[in-house]
Amino acid sequence: MYPEHYWITVQLKAYSPISYFRAEMGVKGLQSFTEQCCQEGCMPVHLQELASQHVRNQPSTSDPNPPTLVVDGMACVRQWYSCPAWVHGGQWKHFLHLLKEWVGAFTSAGIHLVFFFDGVVEEQKRAEWVKRRQRVNRDISRLFTHVKRQGQQPGRDLFCLPSALATFSLFALRSLGQQVHCSVREADYEIATFALQHNCIGILGQDSDFLIYDSAPYLSVNQLCLDRMTTMMYSRDCLCHALKLHMAELPLLACLLGNDVVPEARMQHVRSRALAIYRKTHQCSDPPLREKVLAVAQLIFSSRGCLGPAGLDLSDSDRQVLQMGLQYYLLPGQQSLWEGLVSSFPPSPVCAMERYVCPEVLQAAREKHARCECFMVYNVLYNGMVECSNTLEDKEDEDLAPQALVFQPCREQIYGILLPTHPDSNGDVPTVKEWFVSPNSQLKQPNIVFPAPLTHSGGQPDLKVLWFGQDSESSSLRLTCFLSMFGCEELSVEQGQLEVSLLAVLCLVTYITKQVERLSLEDVDAYLSQAVCLRSKSPTQLRHTAVPHVDSRAIQLGSLFVRGLTHLLGANSACGQPLAMEGMMPWHTFDGLLFHSKYLMAHTGTPHHLLLEDNASWLSTFVGLREKVLEACRRKGRIVQSIPRHRRTLPGQPVTDRLQQHRDTQQHRDTQQHRDTQQHRDTQHRDTQQHRDTQHRDTQHRDTQQHRDTQQHRDTQQHRDTQHRDTQQHRDTQHRDTQHRDTQQHRDTQQHRDTQQHRYTQQHRDTQQHRDTQQHRDTQHRDTQQHRDTQQHRDTQHRDTQHRHTQQHRDTQQHRDTQQHRYTQQHRDTQQPGGAHSSPRARSRPPNRQRYQLAPRWSQYNHFQDPGSGLP
């Protein structure tokens, strides 16, 4: 069986080649030897030309077979999953889109694809399978250490495939209309047989066993380039020529070098002897790999005349292992060189549970398994053994149990559907061996699990009725059995009301919540919200989902959910498929990047409406699913607590600090859990008693319960209508209040405007009045000033007039005085002796004023009549 974890070199469409370390599959060292030391055996080929040549070489018939390429699905899963986000649990919608493009490239080239996947792990390969699983567990441990230190997805050096990728890949190919087969024995053998019998153009894979099988040409998937449709073809003829061996001797070469059937260590002494002989005859120092392969080929060449494998110095146990290895490479119709030592046809698988199951059911299980229409059922009925590969689980996280333990009760009931749960007449009870990988499992021996009966009241159902019944009662029984495995019997009324994908998520989240005690409300919200939002998102939108940091607990919860989807497939297959298998596929129910984003948001207290991206329809669906999960848990006495887990560890913080934090957190959780348990005990008795009464009524009156459910549905509908009316009334009231507030606001605004206008008008009036008053005052001031100037002018004129009058008076008086003086002098002269005119009469007569043309004395002052006025 091909492992899910090994490193390859790929070249994908629109991507550059990326090289990884690869754990070589098939014959130890043969692939590398062919590529390094036998380069003539590595021939580049163009697949479209190869297909055209195949068509030309076919005989002309009316219905020629299309060129067919057989694909080893397990070797291709790593190339198919090229999504950038892988640690979060898988981007399944994006993966389906990439797978569709991959298939479309071959369809466009006219090549028909047939896919094969491993359906079982054969016991001769068990040791190799365990070895690879343990190696991957160590890689996963380093991955979680990196995430806790850095808070980011690791690089490609720690790349691990998402859990259950191989399982869902075959269902994805079926949904794309491809021909897919699930093997009932070793897939390599069935691939080589199909390619040989159907004249295929080649086998596309990455396993050097295809160089050993005498079948169609071996084409490398690692060297595949979809852009040019080219790859590398490995030639068996060139390899045989380089080793000087016949093609029929290649199986012995493979067994002596070591392969998945013959451990490399079992033939170490044979190779040591071959190397000693080779070094004696070849003095040159070849590389160790070339030297080892050429030495073993020389040993086989030199032993042709002997008895072949019988001539080797082997113990009985080693010889038996060698014979099994040689038989592994014999295809139908081919003969061994050593007849008698190796049988011509390998034995067919033996049914381990034939005594417990009817032949019709066994035949149907085999046919469905080969067509990839079921899961887990064939392994239980034919082999009595179930395997599960590695899951991304943190061995240091004590809160979350490994998925193998979480889903074991579900598997026990699946086994109880397929197998008897009580001893037969001989006292024998069938058991199932489980090889489930967990972080600390050593895988030294399988876990023995007993089938468990279903918990529903109908008792153990008849498997033939479940699988082949056609009536409505059989259909109802299928759904009831399926739901009872997950503790969700009450959800039978939801069929037809919920999409199959949401019903599957509801069952799975309810089961996980009941089984994992430390699962919190925030975890439930993250599971449900991503499932609701996923339905309406495209691969491009999901690819660009923002995740600020990577949380180790969210990684494990994502892987737990995906593993739970495989248990849904197993339960649905065991119950006769009451639900469509397509609805349980991860591209309809889960996206790792989206879940991681919702997980971080929920644990930081993001409200539900933001968690559902403000979409009212999504929020309504989410609230309904959440209430159903919590109600189912309450019926079982499980009270889901809110335990927000904020990011406490920063990238780069030492592990010792985180361990101390972990211990402190664990102590706090234990204390909180004790308190919650103590508080819960008071109410648990009442809830338990109520549950017992309800269960009793449900057992005796199923019809009554159905009526009650119907009535409850009606009441719920009535309540919703009432709520709708109340909501409408509330909206009307709010509308009226809004109108009233708007009217009041309008009134207040208008009143404010009027008041403001009045204030403006009054202010304008006051301003105008002030201006008028000021102008009047200015006018009065000017008038007063003018009056003062006029009065001053008048006074000045009056003073000037007085001055002139005074001066005139003085001049007149002086003139008088002068005249009087002259008169007096003249009179004196007259009085002197001998003077003329000296008569006394002349001397005493006053002067005539008219004679001197003088006016009367006061005539020019006639306007001053008052002599006492002070004027002269």
ABEGO torsion letter per residue (X at the ends): XBBABBBBBBBBBGBBBBBBBBBBBEBBGAAAAAAAABAAABBBBBAAAAAAAAAAABBBBABBBBBBBBBBAAAAAAAABABABAAAGEBAAAAAAAAAAAAAAAAAAGBBBBBBBBABBBAAAAAAAAAAAAAAAAAAAAAAAAAAAAGBBBBAAABBBBBGAAAAAAAAAAAAGBBBBBBABBAAAAAAAAAAAAGBAEBBBBBAAAAABBBBBBBBAAABBAAAGBBBBBBAAAAAAAAGBBAAAAAAAAAAAEBAABBAAAAAAAAAAAAAAAAAABABBBBAAAAAAAAAAAAAAAAAABAEAAABBBBAAAAAAAAAAAAAABBBGBBBABBGABBABBBBBBBAAAAABBAAAAAAAAAAAAAGABBGAAAAAAAGBBBBBBBBBBAABAABBBAAAAAAAAAAAAAAAABBABBBAAGBBBBBBBBBBBAABAGABBBBBBBBBBABAAEBBBAAAAAABABAAAAAAAAAAAAAAAGAAAAAAABGABBAAAAAAAAAAAAAAAABAABBAAAAAAAAAAAAAAAABBAAAAAABBBABBBAAAAAAAAAAAAAAAAAAAAAAAAGGABBAAAABAAAABBAAAAAAAAAAAAAGBBAAAAAGGBAAAAAAAAAAAAAAAAAAAAAGBBBBBBBBBBABBBGBBAAAAAAAAAAAAAAAAAAAAAAAAAAAAAAAAAAAAAAAAAAAAAABAAAAAAAAAAAAAAAAAAAAAAAAAAAAAAAAAAAAAAAAAAAAAAAAAAAAAAAAAAAAAAAAAAAAAAAAAAAAAAAAAAAAAAAAAAAAAAAAAAAAAAAAAAAAAAAAAAAAAAAAAAAAAAAAAABBGBBGABAAAAABBBBAAAAGBBBAAAAAAABABAAAGBX
